[in-house]
Amino acid sequence: MDSQNRQKIFMSAVQKKVGGDSEEWKTSGLFGTSNKASIIEGGLQVGVSNPDSWKTTPKGMIFAAMLRFPPADEIYFAVIIESASYRFMQRLQLMIEIGQRQKQKQKEEKENKGRIKTKLKAEENEEEEKQEEEVDSESSSNTVASEIKYSDRNNNVVICLAADDGKIYLRNKQFWNNLAIDRSSFGPAIDVDQILFAVYPPEPSAKRNLLVRDFVGYFVSLVGRDKVEEIQPWESEISLSPEMRRMPGTIPFAEILAGVHKLGGYFANDLVERYHVALNHLNHKHFVILSGLSGTGKTSLAKFYAFAVHGLINTDVDDPFFFMCVVRPDWTDPTGLIGYHDIISGKYTVTPFLQAILIATAHKDTPIFVCIDEMNIARSEFYFADILSAMESEMPLHIHSNSVPLDGSSGEQVPSEIKLPSNLFIVGTINIDESTQPLSDKILDRANSIDMSFVDIKGFLEVLALRYTELTTAIDGCSRLLIQLSSTLSPYSLGFGYRVVEEFVRYYAFVERTGVMEKAKALDSQIAQKVLVKLRGGESQRDLLEKLTRILQSYPHSLKIVEGLKRQLEEYGSFQYLR
């Protein structure tokens, strides 16, 4: 979309909003190079309009303009004048009258100077005549500089909004570079009824200049919060919907829960309810850790909850306010989480976590969710300490040491430090196995930790059958065995999660549909390939192996694996499969 189309769409949206699309209203688009908006000392120059042809007082006036904030952001705004339109027209007429008087005065002075010069030319030599002209020129210049000049036409009317009283002031010749002056001689000040604004591009991005949202506050400081309103004239797949502007603590929980279920989430034991309260009970800090078996839906809970809060009902679309940050085992400092200054490129490498912070700062009225996945695969105290400190102290997070913002790797501006915004919601997921590191008390004390180890196989399969009717017969063929295996393994902390259950069922459904192997053989292979792979233990797990031996009598391949584990236990005093 080019700039002219953006302007037309914005102006049309403003007219529709205020009812200014009738002939009774006057609309001026102040988007050109010579008539554009600019910030001046003591106020804002809205632009330069041409109301010279306005002969009658309109019902209202719209002055639309735009300010650009590098690298790519634009604020479109419209100053609406309705209640003071008569006063506006009075000021236009007064400027013309003053301009006519000044023009007549200048004409008389010029004629008088002309007579004097004619007389001097007859009496003085050429050099004296030249000196006289220089004196006259200087005198004339001083006269012009000593008073505000007006024109006898209103084809170039400068419209300025003063910072101290929030009123409009006009002149039809030359410009103001400072409004912090005595304006009592500039005619009647004009009240503003409303300022409508829109930010382009509408897509949320860390590239957004942080000054953009601050400038919205400037509008509020000029005319008051009740007169400033944001509109959304441009359609976009990820533009901010009203649902995205709600904090989760203000949304009825039943609506969030329904959204999570609609997205396909299944979480037992009031898990979503506990997660909701843990995330929202503090205003300044939102930090939750989800722990438990792999495949129990920890990451899914974080994602589905964010989607539900943002009003999204399909996981196939992107949520611009949900970020995944995957931890690597080699993280020993904060750079993996908050990025680093690349000396070679001269840019700051922006990570998903830092991008979430920047977007949360730029969109303060929208909840931003970031999931730190597999948080304990590295020593979290090493890479997460700075975040914890900033979170707890409410002091700015130090990012780099440059005194000026650095260009980010994707075009954003990265300041040297930034305060963690209150609309940032941080969720960490952790698995408990030999590949992970234990979390320290420093982290656990600062988070709400929720254990997701409990798995309701029966309930999950019922929901799965409702959601995917084509799996109904496969679920009937697997459910009894899966429930029996889960109840046997869970007391030994060797159970499996919903991911294993669904993939087990889909494996069986594929065999059932294609006939590539016998159904019993499909069950046998999935027990071996998905369920028994995590088996390990010692003497205290001997009775587990005996129970499995009885359950797996009909599944020779799986039974053979369990018999082999029993031999390991007899020979070595412990057993471990595929490890």
TORBA-508177 format. One record per residue (C-alpha): residue in one letter; x, y, z. Coordinates in steps of 0.25 Angstrom, whole numbers. Example, Ala and Ser with C-alpha at 12.3 -4.5 7.8 and 13.67 -1.06 7.14 Angstrom:
BEGIN
REC aa     u     v     w
REC  a    49   -18    31
REC  s    55    -4    29
***
This chain:
BEGIN
REC aa     u     v     w
REC  m     0     0     0
REC  d     6    13    -4
REC  s     6    26     4
REC  q    -5    32    -4
REC  n   -15    21    -2
REC  r   -11    21    13
REC  q   -15    35    14
REC  k   -28    33     7
REC  i   -32    21    15
REC  f   -28    29    28
REC  m   -36    41    24
REC  s   -48    33    20
REC  a   -48    26    33
REC  v   -47    39    41
REC  q   -59    45    33
REC  k   -67    32    36
REC  k   -64    33    51
REC  v   -68    47    53
REC  g   -79    48    42
REC  g   -70    58    34
REC  d   -73    51    21
REC  s   -84    61    17
REC  e   -83    74    10
REC  e   -85    82    23
REC  w   -71    78    27
REC  k   -57    83    22
REC  t   -46    73    21
REC  s   -31    77    19
REC  g   -20    66    16
REC  l    -7    72    21
REC  f     2    62    16
REC  g    11    69     5
REC  t    25    73     7
REC  s    22    88     8
REC  n    10    87    17
REC  k    13    75    26
REC  a    13    74    41
REC  s    25    77    50
REC  i    29    78    64
REC  i    33    92    69
REC  e    36    98    82
REC  g    24   100    90
REC  g    15    92    82
REC  l    12    85    69
REC  q    10    90    55
REC  v    -1    82    50
REC  g     1    87    36
REC  v    -2    97    25
REC  s   -16    98    20
REC  n   -23   105     8
REC  p   -37   110    13
REC  d   -37   122     4
REC  s   -49   117    -3
REC  w   -57   115    10
REC  k   -68   125     9
REC  t   -78   119    19
REC  t   -76   114    33
REC  p   -75    98    32
REC  k   -81    89    42
REC  g   -67    84    46
REC  m   -53    83    41
REC  i   -43    72    39
REC  f   -28    74    38
REC  a   -21    61    35
REC  a    -6    60    36
REC  m     5    50    38
REC  l    18    49    46
REC  r    29    39    42
REC  f    38    32    52
REC  p    50    24    46
REC  p    52    14    42
REC  a    38    11    37
REC  d    27    16    46
REC  e    17    27    43
REC  i     6    33    52
REC  y    -6    38    45
REC  f   -14    48    53
REC  a   -26    57    50
REC  v   -30    69    58
REC  i   -45    71    59
REC  i   -51    85    61
REC  e   -66    85    62
REC  s   -71    94    74
REC  a   -61   105    70
REC  s   -63   105    55
REC  y   -69   119    56
REC  r   -57   124    63
REC  f   -48   118    53
REC  m   -55   125    42
REC  q   -55   138    50
REC  r   -40   137    51
REC  l   -38   134    36
REC  q   -46   147    33
REC  l   -38   155    43
REC  m   -25   151    37
REC  i   -29   155    23
REC  e   -34   169    29
REC  i   -20   171    36
REC  g   -13   166    23
REC  q   -21   176    15
REC  r   -17   187    24
REC  q    -2   183    25
REC  k    -2   182     9
REC  q    -8   196     8
REC  k     2   202    18
REC  q    13   195    11
REC  k     8   201    -2
REC  e     8   215     4
REC  e    21   214    10
REC  k    27   209    -3
REC  e    21   221   -11
REC  n    26   231    -1
REC  k    40   225    -1
REC  g    40   225   -16
REC  r    37   241   -16
REC  i    49   242    -6
REC  k    58   234   -15
REC  t    55   242   -28
REC  k    58   255   -21
REC  l    71   249   -15
REC  k    75   244   -29
REC  a    75   258   -34
REC  e    84   264   -23
REC  e    94   253   -20
REC  n   104   245   -27
REC  e   103   231   -31
REC  e   111   226   -19
REC  e   102   233    -9
REC  e    90   227   -16
REC  k    95   213   -14
REC  q    97   216     1
REC  e    83   221     2
REC  e    77   208    -4
REC  e    85   200     6
REC  v    80   208    18
REC  d    66   207    13
REC  s    67   192    11
REC  e    72   190    25
REC  s    61   199    31
REC  s    50   192    23
REC  s    56   178    28
REC  n    55   183    43
REC  t    41   188    41
REC  v    37   174    35
REC  a    44   167    47
REC  s    37   175    57
REC  e    23   170    55
REC  i    15   158    50
REC  k    12   159    36
REC  y    -1   154    30
REC  s    -6   152    16
REC  d   -19   157     9
REC  r   -22   143     5
REC  n   -24   130    13
REC  n   -17   121     3
REC  n    -6   117    13
REC  v   -11   116    27
REC  v    -2   111    37
REC  i    -9   103    48
REC  c    -2   101    61
REC  l    -6    94    74
REC  a     0   100    86
REC  a     5    91    97
REC  d     2   100   109
REC  d   -13   102   106
REC  g   -16    91    96
REC  k   -23   101    86
REC  i   -21   104    72
REC  y   -14   117    67
REC  l   -14   122    52
REC  r    -6   131    43
REC  n    -6   132    28
REC  k     8   137    25
REC  q    21   131    29
REC  f    23   121    41
REC  w    25   120    56
REC  n    37   113    61
REC  n    33   116    75
REC  l    19   116    82
REC  a    25   118    96
REC  i    22   133    94
REC  d    11   143    97
REC  r     0   139    88
REC  s   -10   149    92
REC  s    -9   157    79
REC  f   -12   145    70
REC  g   -27   146    71
REC  p   -36   136    77
REC  a   -31   123    81
REC  i   -39   111    76
REC  d   -43    99    84
REC  v   -40    85    79
REC  d   -51    75    80
REC  q   -44    62    77
REC  i   -31    56    72
REC  l   -32    43    65
REC  f   -19    35    62
REC  a   -14    22    55
REC  v    -1    16    55
REC  y     5    10    42
REC  p     9    -1    39
REC  p    -2    -7    48
REC  e     6   -20    50
REC  p    12   -21    63
REC  s    27   -21    62
REC  a    40   -19    70
REC  k    44   -10    59
REC  r    34     0    64
REC  n    41    12    69
REC  l    38    13    84
REC  l    36    28    82
REC  v    23    25    74
REC  r    15    21    87
REC  d    22    32    95
REC  f    16    42    84
REC  v     2    37    87
REC  g     4    42   101
REC  y     8    55    95
REC  f    -5    56    89
REC  v   -12    54   102
REC  s    -3    64   109
REC  l    -8    74    99
REC  v   -23    73    99
REC  g   -26    62   110
REC  r   -28    47   110
REC  d   -43    48   107
REC  k   -41    55    94
REC  v   -31    45    88
REC  e   -35    32    82
REC  e   -28    22    73
REC  i   -35    17    61
REC  q   -31     5    52
REC  p   -33     9    37
REC  w   -24    -1    30
REC  e   -27   -16    29
REC  s   -16   -25    33
REC  e   -16   -40    36
REC  i    -9   -37    49
REC  s   -14   -24    53
REC  l   -18   -21    67
REC  s   -32   -26    69
REC  p   -40   -21    82
REC  e   -38   -35    88
REC  m   -23   -33    87
REC  r   -24   -21    96
REC  r   -29   -28   108
REC  m   -21   -32   120
REC  p   -24   -46   124
REC  g   -28   -42   138
REC  t   -39   -34   133
REC  i   -45   -45   124
REC  p   -56   -55   130
REC  f   -48   -68   133
REC  a   -59   -76   126
REC  e   -56   -69   113
REC  i   -42   -73   114
REC  l   -44   -87   118
REC  a   -54   -89   106
REC  g   -44   -83    97
REC  v   -33   -93   102
REC  h   -42  -105   100
REC  k   -46  -100    86
REC  l   -32   -99    82
REC  g   -30  -114    86
REC  g   -24  -113    99
REC  y   -28  -123   110
REC  f   -23  -121   124
REC  a   -28  -128   136
REC  n   -30  -124   151
REC  d   -33  -109   149
REC  l   -19  -107   143
REC  v   -23   -96   134
REC  e   -30   -89   146
REC  r   -18   -90   155
REC  y    -9   -85   143
REC  h   -18   -73   141
REC  v   -17   -69   155
REC  a    -2   -71   156
REC  l     0   -62   144
REC  n    -9   -51   148
REC  h    -9   -49   163
REC  l     2   -39   163
REC  n     2   -26   155
REC  h    16   -24   153
REC  k    21   -38   151
REC  h    16   -50   143
REC  f    25   -62   144
REC  v    21   -76   144
REC  i    29   -89   143
REC  l    22  -102   137
REC  s    28  -115   141
REC  g    26  -130   139
REC  l    27  -141   129
REC  s    30  -139   115
REC  g    18  -138   106
REC  t     8  -134   117
REC  g     5  -121   109
REC  k    13  -111   117
REC  t    17  -103   104
REC  s     3  -105    99
REC  l    -3   -99   111
REC  a     6   -86   110
REC  k     2   -85    95
REC  f   -13   -88    96
REC  y   -15   -79   108
REC  a    -8   -67   100
REC  f   -16   -70    88
REC  a   -29   -71    96
REC  v   -26   -57   103
REC  h   -23   -51    89
REC  g   -37   -56    84
REC  l   -30   -66    74
REC  i   -38   -79    71
REC  n   -28   -85    61
REC  t   -14   -90    64
REC  d   -11   -90    49
REC  v   -10   -74    49
REC  d     2   -67    56
REC  d     0   -60    69
REC  p     9   -47    68
REC  f     9   -46    83
REC  f    13   -60    86
REC  f    28   -63    86
REC  m    36   -76    87
REC  c    50   -76    93
REC  v    57   -89    93
REC  v    68   -91   103
REC  r    81   -97    98
REC  p    90  -106   107
REC  d   102   -97   105
REC  w    96   -84   110
REC  t   105   -79   121
REC  d   102   -64   121
REC  p    90   -55   117
REC  t    94   -53   102
REC  g    86   -65    98
REC  l    73   -59   104
REC  i    75   -44   102
REC  g    84   -44    90
REC  y    98   -37    88
REC  h   105   -26    80
REC  d   111   -32    67
REC  i   124   -24    66
REC  i   126   -29    51
REC  s   112   -24    46
REC  g   111   -13    56
REC  k    97   -18    59
REC  y    90   -23    72
REC  t    86   -38    70
REC  v    71   -38    75
REC  t    66   -51    81
REC  p    52   -55    82
REC  f    52   -51    97
REC  l    57   -37    95
REC  q    48   -36    83
REC  a    36   -39    93
REC  i    41   -28   102
REC  l    42   -18    91
REC  i    28   -21    86
REC  a    22   -21   100
REC  t    29    -7   102
REC  a    23    -2    89
REC  h     9    -8    91
REC  k     6    -5   106
REC  d    -8    -8   105
REC  t    -6   -22   100
REC  p    -2   -35   108
REC  i    11   -41   102
REC  f    14   -55   105
REC  v    28   -62   104
REC  c    30   -77   107
REC  i    44   -81   111
REC  d    44   -95   106
REC  e    52  -106   114
REC  m    57   -95   123
REC  n    66  -104   131
REC  i    74  -111   120
REC  a    84  -101   124
REC  r    88   -94   137
REC  s    77   -84   138
REC  e    84   -76   149
REC  f    95   -73   138
REC  y    86   -68   127
REC  f    74   -63   135
REC  a    80   -55   146
REC  d    79   -42   140
REC  i    64   -44   136
REC  l    61   -48   151
REC  s    68   -36   156
REC  a    60   -27   147
REC  m    47   -34   150
REC  e    49   -33   165
REC  s    55   -20   167
REC  e    46   -13   156
REC  m    59    -6   151
REC  p    63    -5   136
REC  l    69   -18   130
REC  h    83   -14   125
REC  i    85   -19   110
REC  h    98   -12   105
REC  s   107    -1   109
REC  n   106     9    97
REC  s   100    22   101
REC  v    91    23    88
REC  p    82    12    83
REC  l    88     1    74
REC  d    82    -3    61
REC  g    75   -17    63
REC  s    78   -29    54
REC  s    64   -28    48
REC  g    63   -12    47
REC  e    58    -9    62
REC  q    65     1    71
REC  v    71    -6    83
REC  p    73     4    95
REC  s    84     2   105
REC  e    74    -2   116
REC  i    59    -4   117
REC  k    50    -7   128
REC  l    42   -20   128
REC  p    28   -15   124
REC  s    16   -20   133
REC  n     9   -26   121
REC  l    20   -36   119
REC  f    16   -50   123
REC  i    28   -60   125
REC  v    25   -75   125
REC  g    36   -85   127
REC  t    35  -100   124
REC  i    44  -111   131
REC  n    46  -126   129
REC  i    51  -134   141
REC  d    61  -144   135
REC  e    76  -147   135
REC  s    78  -137   123
REC  t    74  -125   131
REC  q    79  -116   142
REC  p    72  -114   155
REC  l    66  -100   158
REC  s    71   -92   169
REC  d    63   -86   180
REC  k    66   -72   175
REC  i    57   -76   163
REC  l    47   -84   170
REC  d    44   -73   180
REC  r    41   -63   169
REC  a    32   -72   161
REC  n    19   -80   163
REC  s    23   -94   160
REC  i    12  -103   155
REC  d    14  -118   154
REC  m     7  -124   141
REC  s    11  -139   144
REC  f    -3  -144   146
REC  v    -8  -150   133
REC  d   -23  -153   131
REC  i   -22  -163   119
REC  k   -37  -167   119
REC  g   -42  -152   119
REC  f   -32  -148   108
REC  l   -36  -160    99
REC  e   -51  -156   101
REC  v   -47  -141    96
REC  l   -38  -147    85
REC  a   -50  -155    80
REC  l   -59  -143    79
REC  r   -49  -134    72
REC  y   -45  -145    62
REC  t   -56  -154    59
REC  e   -48  -162    49
REC  l   -39  -167    61
REC  t   -51  -173    68
REC  t   -49  -187    65
REC  a   -34  -186    67
REC  i   -37  -180    81
REC  d   -46  -192    84
REC  g   -35  -201    80
REC  c   -24  -194    89
REC  s   -31  -188   101
REC  r   -31  -200   110
REC  l   -17  -204   108
REC  l   -12  -189   109
REC  i   -20  -187   122
REC  q   -14  -200   128
REC  l     0  -197   124
REC  s    -1  -182   130
REC  s    -7  -187   143
REC  t     4  -197   144
REC  l    16  -188   141
REC  s    11  -175   147
REC  p    14  -179   162
REC  y    29  -181   158
REC  s    30  -167   151
REC  l    31  -174   138
REC  g    18  -171   132
REC  f    16  -164   119
REC  g     8  -151   114
REC  y    -2  -147   104
REC  r     7  -146    93
REC  v    11  -161    94
REC  v    -4  -165    95
REC  e    -8  -157    82
REC  e     3  -162    74
REC  f     1  -176    79
REC  v   -14  -175    74
REC  r   -10  -169    61
REC  y     0  -180    58
REC  y   -11  -190    61
REC  a   -21  -183    52
REC  f   -11  -182    41
REC  v    -9  -198    41
REC  e   -24  -199    43
REC  r   -26  -191    30
REC  t   -15  -196    21
REC  g   -14  -211    26
REC  v     1  -211    25
REC  m     2  -220    38
REC  e    -7  -227    48
REC  k   -14  -218    58
REC  a    -8  -227    70
REC  k     6  -225    64
REC  a     3  -210    63
REC  l     0  -209    78
REC  d    12  -218    81
REC  s    22  -209    73
REC  q    16  -196    79
REC  i    18  -201    93
REC  a    32  -204    90
REC  q    35  -192    82
REC  k    27  -181    91
REC  v    25  -187   105
REC  l    36  -196   109
REC  v    47  -187   104
REC  k    48  -179   117
REC  l    48  -191   126
REC  r    60  -191   136
REC  g    61  -194   151
REC  g    67  -203   161
REC  e    62  -213   172
REC  s    50  -205   176
REC  q    45  -206   162
REC  r    45  -221   161
REC  d    30  -222   164
REC  l    28  -212   152
REC  l    35  -222   143
REC  e    27  -233   148
REC  k    14  -226   146
REC  l    18  -222   132
REC  t    21  -237   129
REC  r     7  -241   132
REC  i     1  -229   124
REC  l     9  -232   112
REC  q     7  -247   110
REC  s     0  -244    97
REC  y    11  -235    91
REC  p    23  -243    89
REC  h    33  -232    84
REC  s    30  -224    97
REC  l    30  -236   106
REC  k    44  -239   101
REC  i    49  -225   104
REC  v    43  -226   119
REC  e    50  -240   120
REC  g    63  -234   116
REC  l    62  -223   126
REC  k    59  -233   137
REC  r    72  -240   133
REC  q    79  -227   134
REC  l    74  -225   148
REC  e    78  -239   152
REC  e    92  -237   147
REC  y    95  -222   150
REC  g    85  -219   160
REC  s    79  -208   151
REC  f    73  -207   137
REC  q    71  -197   127
REC  y    65  -198   113
REC  l    71  -191   101
REC  r    81  -183   110
***
